[in-house]
Structure formats: C-alpha cells, structure tokens
Amino acid sequence: MFYAVRRGHKAGVFLTWNQCRSQVDRFPAAGFKKFATEEEAWAFVRNPGSPGSTGQEDKLCKNHKVPNIKKLVLYTDSMFTINGITSWVQGWKENGWRRSAGKAVTNKEDFMELDRLVQGVDIQWMHVPGHSGFAGNEEADRLAREGAKQAEG
C-alpha cells in the first residue's frame, strides 16, 4: 500500500500509515488517500484536479519546455536547488551571477537554464528527504549514479 498526502505538513507518498499520519495529524483540511500502486499515489499528490496525471511533468525536464504547461509540481531532495531558484536567483542575476560574498555561483549554467525554463510556469517546489525510501527520488539517484559512471568511462 502507498499513502499519498496531497495537503499536509509535507506532501508526498509514504510507505506506512504511521509516516502518512505524522504528515496529516493536526493539519487543518489535510488531503490524503491510500492507493494500491505508487503511480496512482503520486498522481493524486501531483494533480489535485483528477485522480490521474497528464505525464507532462517529465516532458518539461526531457524536452526543456513544453507548450501549454502553466502549473507544475516538482519534487527534489535538493534544498539548494529549491532555495536557489525560488530565493537566490534574482540576486545572483543582479550581481552578475556572483553571490553576496563576491564568489561565483555554484552550478551557474544549470541555474541560468533552470531560470529560463521556469519562466511563465507556476511551480510548486516540493522537498522530499533523500535516501528515505521515496521511490521516485531513489530512482533519480540511481539514474544519476549510472550517468556519472558513463561519463567516467
């Protein structure tokens, strides 16, 4: 079973009722539901309008920018990415892509591209804890490790 939390202390998909309950207890109008498959659970979390998902979330990353996507929920275990794109990028641009201490921005090219891609899209950035059993995040880690190995050899 998979426990999906659409609205709670932390949105996401959880593997146990206790994990889910800790996200919805004492949260006004919490939105959560149990599913037989992880795919259905994530669709519930991602798409408040219907039980299914359009699948276009993945296309934004794969094809850079998908026409007609106006609203998106993105999940990442990187608070650096979330803070960078939601809080720091404007200051970096104003400072010539330098941090307040004058040092160069880490991953400048990636943030420049991400900043371009998010223009005109209402994005809800969701943090998921890394290495905590969130299947989508575990798969992303596996793919990153695989890609790093291919780049090495």
FENZI-V502585 format. One record per backbone hydrogen bond with DSSP energy under -0.5 kcal/mol. NH is the residue of the N-H (numbers start at 1). CO is the residue of the C=O. Records with the same first field share a line. If there is no record, write none. Layout:
BEGIN
NH=CO, CO
END
This chain:
BEGIN
2=35
3=14
4=2, 33
5=12
6=4, 31
7=31
9=23
12=5
14=3
20=16
21=17
22=18
23=19, 20
24=20, 21
25=21
27=24
28=26
30=27
31=7
32=30
33=4
35=2
41=37
42=38
43=39
44=40
45=41
46=42
47=43
48=46
50=47
58=55
59=55
60=56
61=57
62=58
63=59
65=63
67=65
69=66
70=68
72=122
74=72, 124
76=126
79=77
82=78
83=79
84=80
85=81
86=82
87=83
88=83
89=84
92=88
93=89
94=90
95=91
96=93
97=92
98=92
99=103
102=99
105=97
108=105
111=107
112=108
113=109
114=110
115=111
116=112
117=113
118=114
119=115, 116
121=118
122=70
123=121
124=72
125=123
126=74, 124
128=76
132=129
135=133
137=134
138=134
139=135
140=136
141=137
142=138
143=139
144=140
145=141
146=142
147=143
148=144
149=145
150=146
151=147
152=148
153=149
END
